[in-house]
Amino acid sequence: MIGLIDTEGGACAEWTFPAELDAVRSARHAVRDTLHAWRLPPSVGDMAVLLVSELVTNSLRYTSGPIGVRLAIRPVEPGPGDPGGPDGAEGSAVTERAALLVEVSDPLPDPPTERPAGPDDEGGRGLQLLAVSARRWGTRRGKTGKTVWFELPLPG
């Protein structure tokens, strides 16, 4: 593990795994143990572990470099019109609820592409699963590759 820090209103953990067969298992265990220590609901933890497993598997399939995994609790951020929001408005609605942000990075710059999966195919459903399970998700290029990220809402 590279680091585990508490931040104001949240926490962050990061790991780098070698592109080896046991990276998926190691990532699953690291994420599960961390989310359990953070006392997140099992439903959030189970979904995060499943999606991390899918994304690390994709990285392993297409790259030979290190795979990074990062978790962060994103606190509630008031939006315009919310108490404490950027316009200082009075009111009671909060636009964004707290979320678990998960990022999986690898050295390949190409974004993942969805491929059709037949009923008997053992693969090809990871991005579909991500799209229907996460509140939002996306990809971004970095200096040395790409990051696929997703958010899961936290209760509260």
C-alpha positions as CSV (number, residue, x, y, z in Angstrom):
1,M,0.0,0.0,0.0
2,I,1.3,3.4,-0.9
3,G,-0.7,5.3,1.6
4,L,-3.7,5.5,3.8
5,I,-4.6,9.0,5.0
6,D,-7.6,10.6,6.7
7,T,-8.6,13.9,5.1
8,E,-11.1,16.5,6.2
9,G,-14.4,14.9,5.7
10,G,-13.0,11.7,4.1
11,A,-10.2,9.3,3.7
12,C,-7.9,8.1,0.9
13,A,-6.0,4.9,0.2
14,E,-3.7,4.0,-2.8
15,W,-1.9,0.9,-4.0
16,T,0.2,-0.1,-6.9
17,F,0.1,-3.7,-8.0
18,P,2.5,-5.4,-10.5
19,A,0.8,-6.7,-13.7
20,E,0.8,-10.3,-12.5
21,L,-2.0,-12.8,-12.2
22,D,-2.5,-12.3,-8.4
23,A,-3.0,-8.6,-8.9
24,V,-6.8,-9.0,-9.1
25,R,-7.0,-11.0,-5.9
26,S,-4.6,-8.6,-4.1
27,A,-6.6,-5.6,-5.2
28,R,-9.9,-7.2,-4.1
29,H,-8.5,-7.9,-0.7
30,A,-7.0,-4.5,-0.2
31,V,-10.2,-2.7,-1.3
32,R,-12.5,-5.0,0.8
33,D,-10.3,-4.6,4.0
34,T,-10.0,-0.9,3.6
35,L,-13.7,-0.3,3.0
36,H,-14.5,-2.5,6.0
37,A,-12.1,-0.5,8.2
38,W,-13.8,2.7,7.0
39,R,-17.1,1.1,8.1
40,L,-18.8,1.5,4.8
41,P,-22.0,-0.5,4.2
42,P,-21.4,-4.0,2.9
43,S,-23.5,-3.3,-0.2
44,V,-21.1,-0.5,-1.2
45,G,-18.1,-2.5,-0.4
46,D,-19.3,-5.5,-2.3
47,M,-20.0,-3.4,-5.4
48,A,-16.7,-1.6,-5.2
49,V,-14.8,-4.9,-4.9
50,L,-16.7,-6.3,-7.9
51,L,-16.0,-3.3,-10.1
52,V,-12.3,-3.0,-9.0
53,S,-12.0,-6.7,-9.9
54,E,-13.4,-6.1,-13.4
55,L,-11.2,-3.0,-14.0
56,V,-8.0,-4.6,-12.7
57,T,-8.7,-7.6,-14.9
58,N,-9.1,-5.4,-17.9
59,S,-5.8,-3.7,-17.1
60,L,-4.1,-7.0,-16.7
61,R,-5.4,-8.2,-20.1
62,Y,-4.1,-5.3,-22.1
63,T,-1.0,-3.9,-20.3
64,S,2.2,-5.2,-18.8
65,G,2.9,-2.2,-16.5
66,P,1.9,-1.5,-12.9
67,I,-1.8,-1.1,-12.0
68,G,-2.8,1.6,-9.6
69,V,-5.9,1.5,-7.4
70,R,-7.1,4.5,-5.4
71,L,-10.1,4.9,-3.1
72,A,-11.3,8.2,-1.7
73,I,-14.4,9.3,0.3
74,R,-15.7,12.4,-1.4
75,P,-17.7,14.3,1.2
76,V,-21.0,16.0,0.5
77,E,-20.5,19.1,-1.6
78,P,-23.2,21.7,-1.5
79,G,-24.2,23.0,-4.9
80,P,-25.6,26.3,-6.0
81,G,-28.8,27.1,-4.0
82,D,-27.7,24.8,-1.2
83,P,-26.7,26.0,2.3
84,G,-23.0,26.7,2.3
85,G,-23.0,26.5,-1.5
86,P,-21.0,28.8,-3.8
87,D,-23.8,31.4,-3.9
88,G,-24.3,31.3,-0.1
89,A,-28.0,30.6,-0.5
90,E,-30.4,29.7,2.3
91,G,-32.2,26.4,1.9
92,S,-32.1,22.8,2.8
93,A,-31.4,20.7,-0.4
94,V,-28.0,19.2,-1.0
95,T,-27.3,18.4,-4.7
96,E,-24.5,15.8,-4.2
97,R,-24.4,13.1,-1.6
98,A,-21.2,11.7,-0.3
99,A,-19.6,9.2,-2.6
100,L,-16.9,6.6,-2.8
101,L,-14.5,7.5,-5.6
102,V,-12.5,4.6,-7.1
103,E,-9.8,4.9,-9.7
104,V,-7.9,2.2,-11.5
105,S,-4.9,3.3,-13.5
106,D,-2.5,1.6,-16.0
107,P,0.2,2.7,-18.4
108,L,-1.9,2.1,-21.6
109,P,-3.2,5.4,-22.9
110,D,-6.1,3.9,-24.9
111,P,-9.5,4.2,-23.1
112,P,-11.4,0.9,-22.6
113,T,-13.9,0.0,-25.3
114,E,-17.1,-1.9,-24.8
115,R,-17.3,-5.1,-26.8
116,P,-20.4,-7.1,-27.4
117,A,-20.7,-10.3,-25.3
118,G,-22.6,-13.3,-26.5
119,P,-24.7,-15.3,-24.0
120,D,-21.9,-18.0,-23.7
121,D,-18.9,-15.5,-23.5
122,E,-17.0,-15.5,-20.3
123,G,-15.9,-11.9,-20.7
124,G,-16.9,-8.6,-22.3
125,R,-19.4,-7.4,-19.7
126,G,-17.2,-5.3,-17.4
127,L,-17.9,-1.9,-18.8
128,Q,-21.6,-2.7,-19.0
129,L,-21.6,-3.7,-15.4
130,L,-19.8,-0.5,-14.5
131,A,-22.3,1.6,-16.5
132,V,-25.3,0.2,-14.7
133,S,-23.8,0.0,-11.2
134,A,-22.0,3.3,-10.7
135,R,-23.6,6.7,-10.1
136,R,-21.2,8.0,-12.7
137,W,-17.9,6.8,-14.3
138,G,-15.4,7.9,-16.9
139,T,-11.8,7.8,-18.1
140,R,-9.1,10.3,-18.3
141,R,-5.6,10.3,-19.8
142,G,-2.6,11.0,-17.6
143,K,1.1,11.6,-18.3
144,T,1.8,7.9,-18.4
145,G,-1.4,6.1,-19.2
146,K,-5.1,6.3,-18.3
147,T,-7.4,6.2,-15.3
148,V,-10.8,4.6,-15.3
149,W,-12.9,6.0,-12.4
150,F,-16.3,5.5,-10.9
151,E,-18.4,6.8,-8.0
152,L,-20.7,4.8,-5.7
153,P,-23.2,6.8,-3.6
154,L,-22.9,6.5,0.2
155,P,-25.9,6.5,2.3
156,G,-26.7,9.4,4.5
